[in-house]
Amino acid sequence: MQRIIVPIDFSEESIKGLELGIIYANKFNADLQMVFVQKKKTGRFHIELRKQYDAAMEEFEDLLRKYKDKLHKDCDFSYIIKSGRVHEEVARQAEAFDDSIIICSTNGESGFSDFIIGSNAYKIVQTADRPVITVTTEKYIGEVKRIVLPIDISKETREKVSKTAKIAKAFNSEVHIVKVTSSTSEGIHNKLELYASQVKKFLTEQGIKFQSTLLVGDNITDITIEYATAIDADLIAIMTEQTFSLSNFLLGSYAYQMLNTSPIPVLSITPKGLYRVESVRTTGG
């Protein structure tokens, strides 16, 4: 993780993303860049845009002064003001770097009303091919001691393991492998155990401590959050979509529910195959 991208709308809520981003930057010795996006306007709105641009620069300079000393001296701390659709520009900025991650608040609104973090957070997760960490409350601006890693029976579910492991190693976290299903089928449970055993082997090789448990319930989101809350977890790692599989996660509804209901920060990772398909569909007309 070499670069952390933090979308900002200058509200107190959006600053949570910055504060969490600083913690991650220090752990990974990564550069941190704040991003503000203006909507494209022409004609009589040009003067208003210029005023907003200047005001945003002043806000950013204040943030640099306030938070610069909280970053390790080797970490570059910068900002950029862009124009366009918020989620697209934030994703594009992250994708300009080989090893980047986006960290943002799912709540926020300020006088810079063209941005509004909350209304764009889910779109950022959907659009970006980079990992995205979303945070909702001040409580989780700190160390990551316990990470919940839900595992289902789709082949994509294990793609998040390596990214989760990197964070776990940086923070010396304990990973909780959670086998989740709404099925009582012994065959499903056996397949979950097989996948979990592969994850356990990988974490053992990485020197990461872990626990494993099976959760069965009608609502996968609810049982995952209930477990994470019970163990006082600091992060839940999910895939944004689980399509073309026999997954229990219903075509993105799990990710959507998780992002909208979890009080615990969520690490969202897009399956590589899905992103490639969506990218071709979008760019190929």
N, C-alpha and C positions, 0 to 999 in steps of 0.2 A: 504494500500500500504506500504509494509515493505521493499521491495528491488527494486532498480532501476538498470536495466542493460543497459549499454551504449556501443554499438560496436564502436570501434575506429580504424581508419587507419592512425592516426597522421597527416592528412591533416588539413588545417585551416577549411575547410568545415565540417569535421567530428567533430571538437571541438564544433561546434554549438550544437550538440546533448548533449555533456558533459555539456555545460553551461546551456542548458534548463533542463537537468537532475538535476543539482544542485539546481535550483529554485524549482523543484518539490520535491526533497529530503528535502529541508528546510521546505516546506509547510506541508509535511506528516511526518516529522521527520523519514525519511527512510534512510536505508543504500544505498550506491551507489557503484556499481562495474563496472569498465571498462573492456572490452573484446577485445582482439586481437586474430585472428585466422590465423595460418599458414596452408598452404596446405601440405598434407602429401607427403614427398619425401624420396627416399632412395638412396643408392649407393653414387655416387660422389656428390650428392646434400646435403649430410649430413653436411658438413662443412659450406656450404652456409646457411643452416637452423640454425645452431648454431650461426653464425654471426648475422643473422636476429633476432634470439631470444634475444641475448645480446643487440642488438640495440633497440629492442622493450622495454626491461626492462629499459634501460636508458631513453627512451622517457617517459615511464610511471612514473618513479621516478621524472622526471622534472614536469610532470603534477600534481603529488601529491604535490610537493612543491609549485607550482604556485596556485593551487586551494583549497588546504586544508583549508585555513583560510576563504574561502567563504562558507564552510559548517558549519552547527551548530555542536558544539562539541560532541553532542550525536550521530551524524550520522557517521557510519563507512565508510571510503573511501578506496577502494582497487582496485586491478586489477588482471586479470588472462590472461595467454597466453595459447591458446589451439591449437590443430591441427586437421584438417579435412575440411569439407565444411563449409564455413562461416555461411550461413543461418541456417544450422542444429545445429552447435555448439552454436551459439548465442541463438537459441530457446531452446536448451537443458539446457543451463546455466540458463535461466530465469525459466524454468520449474522445476529446482532443488529447488525452493523456493515456498512456498504456496501462497504468496500474492506478486506478482512481476509485473513489467511493463517494457517494452523495449522502450527506447527513442533514436532515431538516426537521422542523417542527410540523406537526399536522394541525396546529392551531396558529392563527395569526391574522391580524388585519390592522392596518395603520392608515395614516393619511395618504400613503402611497398606494391608493386603492387599486391601481392597475395590477398589482402583484397578488397580494393575499395568499399567504403560504397555504392555509388550510384547504382552500378550494383547488389547489394545484398539486398537493402532495401525492394523491393517488395517481394523477395523470403522470407525474414524474416517475413514479414506480413503474407504471405501465410502459412508458416511452423509453426509459433508459436501459441500455444493456449492461450497465454497471450496477453493482450492489448499492442498495439504498437503505439507510437506517433512518427510521422515523421515530420521533420522541414526542410525548404529549405532556409530561409533567416534570416539574423541577426535581422530584424525588429521585429520578434516574440519571441525573447529571453527576456521574461519579464513576467509581470503579465497576468493572463488570466481573462480578464474583461467580455468578451462576448463569449458564446459558441453556435454554431449552431448545433441543433439536428434534422436532417432530419427524417421524419416519412413517411413510405410508408404503403401499405396494407398487407404486409407479417407478419406472426406471429413472425418472428425472429427480426423484426425491433425494438421491445421494449426491447430486451435483453441488449441493450447498455445504457439504461436509468439509471440503478443503478450505473454503472461505471462513467457515465457522471456526475451524481449527486454528487458523492464523490469528484470529481475534483471541481465542482461548489461550494460546501460547503467549501473546503479548501481555495479557492481563493476568496470566496464571489462573484462569477460570476453571471451574468444574463444569463439564458438559453433561446435561441430563438427556440421554437418548430416550425419547418418548415414542413408543410404537402406538400409533393412533388408528382406530378403526371403528366403524359403526356396525361391523359384522361380528357375529359370534362363531363364525365358521373356523373350525380347527385348521383347515387348509390355509386360510388367510392369515391366521395367527402364526402358523409355521413359516410362511413366507416372510412375514414381518420379522420374525426372529432371525431368519437367514440374513436379511438385509442388515438388521441391527448387529449381527455378529461381524459382518464385514466392516461396519463403522467402528465397532469396538477394536478390531484389529488395527485399523488405521490410527485411531486415537492412541492406542497403546504404543505403536511405533513412534508416534510424535511426542510421547511422554506426557500426554494430557490425561488428567484424572477424569473419571466419568462414572455415572450411574445409569441404570437402565430400568424402564418400567413399561407396562402395557396399560393403555387406557382405552376403554370401550364405552361408547356413548352415542346417542342420536345426533348430537351437534358437536362436530369435531372442533370447531372454534371454541365453544364454551368449555369443553373438557381440557383443552390445551391451556387456555387462559387460567382456568381454575387451578390446574396443577402448577403453572408458573407462578401464580400468586401465592399459593400455599408454601412453596419453597423459597419465596422471596427472590425470584429470578430477576436478572437485570437486562436480559435480551432473549428474544424468541427469533429463531432463524427459520424462514419459510421460503418456498418457491412461489413465484407470483402466479404461475399457471401450472396446471397438471393435465394438459390435454392429450388426446390420442393414447389413452391408457385406461387401465381398470382401476384408477385411483379412487379413493374415497373422497378426495377433494373435488367438488363439483364445478369443473370448468371455470376456475377463477373465483368462485364465490367464497372459498376459504380465505384467500388472500384479501379479498374485499372486506369480508367480515372482520378479519384479524386487524387490518389497518384502521378500521372504523370503531372497533370496540376494545382493543387491547390497551390497558393503561401502561403496559410494559413496552419499552422500545422494541421495534420489529426490524430485523434484518431481512430484506426482500431481495431474492436473487431470481433472475429470469433464466429459465432453461435455455441453453445455447441453441438447440434446434428450433424452439419456438421463436426466438428472436430473429433467427435467420429467415424463417418463413415469413414473419410479419414484416421484416425489412424488405424482402423481395416484393411482397404484396404492395407495400407502400410506395417504394421507389420505382417499381416496374410498371405502374399504372394499371 
